[in-house]
Amino acid sequence: MSDISTKRRDASATPAAPAGPAGPVGPVGSDLPEVGLVPGVPEWRTTPTLAALQELVEVSESVPGIVARRAGLSTSELHSLRHLMRGPVGPVELSRLLGVTSAASSGVVDRLVSHGHAERRSHPGDGRRTEVVITDSGRAEVLARMRPMFESLAALDASLADDEREVVERYLRGAIDAMTALTR
């Protein structure tokens, strides 16, 4: 679970002044962002954009588990279907994408095959190799569960002017870079 900030602010409530090492950081009810809410990062300022980003990260962490349960799948199975939507994947590559052992990946594929959501096929270029392919059933399952979100996001994106979209993209790319830096 991510934790960009340690508490959420209710926009309709008057916040209590945050306490710093020397007492409250700003006056109660001021429009100044809260300061120092991230331990070890005293210059942190809680802003509406950072609070929204935190909420987006938290919601995005919960979505796969909820969607998978509703579909009667494990999160690994759902993530596998998401990868397979892009095209056939070899078993070793699928295990790498999922971050699991090849034995665990093989079990995921076995379950997807038993649900009718995937098939193992001979690789078209090398008959000694196999690849995993999503079936129409698997594609329909993913789209049925995810389409409402995709449609809402497309409508939201369409509501933005080009210059607004550029600002949002710059912000999101910067957030991606900040988070990706932790994985290097």
N, C-alpha and C positions, 0 to 999 in steps of 0.2 A: 504494500500500500504506500502511495506517495504521501508526502506531507510537506507541501510548500509552505503552509502556514499552520499555526497551532490552534487557531480558532476561527470560526466564521462570524461575520458580523451581520446582524439582522438590520437591513437598511431602514426598517420602520422604527427601530428602537434607538434611543439615545445611548451611545456607548459609554461605558465607564472609561475613565482615563486609564490607559495602560500603564502599568508600573514598570519603571526601569530601575537600574541600580540606585539611582538617586531620587526615586519617586516617580510621579506621573510624567509621561513624556510630553503630552500635549494637553491643552485645556479640554475639559469635558464638553462634548457637543461640538467641538471644532471640526472643520472640514479637513484638517490635516490627517494624512494617512497615519495609521499606527506604525510605530517604529520598534525594531528590535524583537519581533515576534519569533524569529528563527534563531535558536541558540547558536552562538558563534558567528552570526552575521548581523552585527549591530546596525548596519546601514540599511537593512531590509525595510521596505515600506510596503504595507499592505494597501493595494490599490484595487479598484473595481476590476481592472483587467486581470491582475494576478489572482484575485479571488475567483473570477470566472474560469481562469485557466485551471486552478486547483480543483474546482468543481467538475470541470470537463474531464480531467485526469481521473478523478474518483469515479465518475459515472462510467467512463470508458473501461475502467478496471472491472466493474461489475457486469457489464453487458454480456461478455462471452459466457459466463457461468449461467446467467438467467436464460439467455437464448438457448444454450445447449440443453438445459434442463427441460425447457418447454418443448424442445424437439426430441427429447428422449435420448440425447447424446451426451458424451463426455465433452469437456472443453477441448481436449486433444482431438477428438473426432471432428468437432466444429471447426477448429483451426485447420485441420487437414483438408476439410471440404473447401475452406476459404482459399487455401493454397492451390487446390486442384481446380478451382474455378478459373485460374489463370492458364491452366494447361496441364498435360500429363507430367508426372514427377516420378523419378525412380525412387525405390524404397530407401536407399542410403541418403539421397537428397532430402526426402521427406523427414527422415529422422533428424537430419541437421536443422531443417527449418523449424521443427517442433522442439529441438533442444533435448531430445531423448535418445536412448540407446536404440540400435537397430531392432533389437528384440521387442522393445516397447512399441516402436513404430509398426512393426509387423502385427502386433496385437491390435493396434488401432485400425490398421487396414483390414484385418480379419473381421472386426466388428462392423466396419463400414460396408464391407462386402456382404456380410450377413443381413444388414439392413437394406441391401440393394442400392446403396448410395455410391458405391465405387466398384471398379473391376480391376483385376490384374490382367495385363495384356503383354504379349511379346513386344519388345521394342522394335519399331519398324525398321530401324537401321542395323540392329544387331539382335538376331533371334535368340541369343543366349541370355540377353538381359530382359528384365521385365520393367514395366512402368505401371503406375497406378493412375487410373482415369476416372473422373467423376461421371456418374450416370445421369440420365435425365431426372431420375428420382432425387439424387443428391443435389443437383442444381435447383430443382423445384423446392426442395426443403430449405435451402439457404435463402433463396429469393423470397419465399413465403414469409420467412421469419424476419428478413432484413429489409425488404422493400419499403415498408412504412418509414423507416429511418432514412433510407436513401432518397425517397421522395421528399421528405421534409427538408433534408439538407440541400437538395437540388433547388427547392423553392426558396429557401433562405439565401442561397448563393445568387439566385436569379434576382432577388430583391435588392442586391447591392449594385451600386454604380461602379464603373471600372476603377475609379480612384479609391473607393472604399475597399474594393476587393484587393487592390495592391497593398494597402495598409494592413489588412487582415492577413494576407499571405506573408508579408514581411514579418509580422509579429509571430505567426505560427512557425515560420521557418526558423526564426531566432529561438523559439521555445524548443523546437526539434533539435537544433544544434546544441543547446544547453543540456538537454537530456541525453543526447547521443554522446556527448563528451564524457559522460559517466561510464559509458560502456567500452571505452577505448583503453 
